[in-house]
Amino acid sequence: MRRQRNKKFNKTISGCVKVTAEECGNNNDRMVRRFIKKVKKEGIVDEFRARTHYRKPSVVKAETRARRQRLIEKVNKERNELFNPGSKRTAKRNRRRR
């Protein structure tokens, strides 16, 4: 049996990435590395992988919430380290003593 594709979802993947030989000094390895880096920066591969399988809206919302929470925790941690510069050192000392 053939797998059926989602007919409603026919969006094209956005992004146009170019790497020229002059840009990389005619080095093939450098061109490939630069192309991969540009594609990752554009998010083309991530977008393609996200579109391959259907994710329920509730799963998408949960992932968004978790991502937002991680970002808030990271910012709060950096803020605490900025306002209490000695707390980072004492936390490391306490970790070693345990």
C-alpha positions in Angstrom: 0.0 0.0 0.0 1.2 3.5 -0.8 1.5 6.1 1.9 -0.8 9.0 1.5 0.7 12.4 1.7 -1.1 15.4 3.3 -2.6 17.1 0.2 -3.4 20.3 2.1 0.2 20.9 3.1 1.9 21.9 -0.1 4.1 24.8 1.1 7.5 25.0 -0.4 10.5 25.1 1.9 11.9 28.7 1.9 15.5 29.6 1.6 18.0 30.1 -1.2 21.6 29.4 -0.3 24.5 30.1 -2.6 28.2 29.5 -2.1 30.6 30.6 -4.7 34.1 29.2 -5.5 35.7 32.7 -5.2 34.1 33.1 -1.8 36.0 30.0 -0.6 39.2 30.4 -2.6 38.4 27.5 -4.9 38.6 25.0 -2.0 35.9 22.3 -2.3 36.0 21.2 1.3 35.6 24.8 2.5 32.7 25.3 0.1 30.9 22.2 1.5 31.5 23.3 5.1 30.3 26.9 4.4 27.2 25.6 2.6 26.3 23.3 5.5 26.8 26.2 7.9 24.5 28.5 5.9 21.8 25.9 5.5 21.8 25.3 9.3 21.7 29.1 9.9 18.7 29.4 7.6 17.0 26.5 9.3 16.2 24.6 6.1 17.0 21.1 7.4 15.2 21.7 10.7 12.1 22.9 8.8 12.2 19.9 6.4 12.5 17.4 9.3 9.6 19.1 11.1 7.4 18.8 8.1 8.1 15.1 7.4 5.9 13.9 10.2 2.7 15.4 11.4 2.7 16.8 15.0 -0.5 17.4 16.8 -1.1 21.1 17.7 -1.0 20.2 21.4 2.5 18.7 21.0 3.7 21.8 19.2 2.3 24.1 21.9 3.9 21.9 24.6 7.3 22.2 22.9 6.9 25.9 22.5 6.1 26.3 26.2 9.0 24.1 27.2 11.4 26.1 24.9 10.1 29.4 26.4 10.5 28.1 29.9 14.1 27.0 29.2 14.9 30.5 27.8 13.3 32.2 30.9 15.4 30.0 33.2 18.6 30.8 31.3 18.0 34.5 31.4 17.2 34.4 35.1 20.3 32.4 35.8 22.5 34.9 33.9 20.8 37.8 35.7 21.5 36.2 39.1 25.1 35.7 38.2 25.3 39.3 37.1 23.9 40.7 40.3 25.5 38.2 42.6 29.0 37.6 41.1 30.2 35.6 44.2 27.4 33.1 44.1 28.8 31.3 41.1 32.1 30.6 42.9 30.4 29.4 46.1 28.2 27.1 44.1 31.2 25.5 42.5 32.9 25.1 45.9 29.9 23.5 47.4 29.7 21.0 44.5 33.3 19.9 45.1 32.8 19.3 48.8 29.9 17.0 48.5 
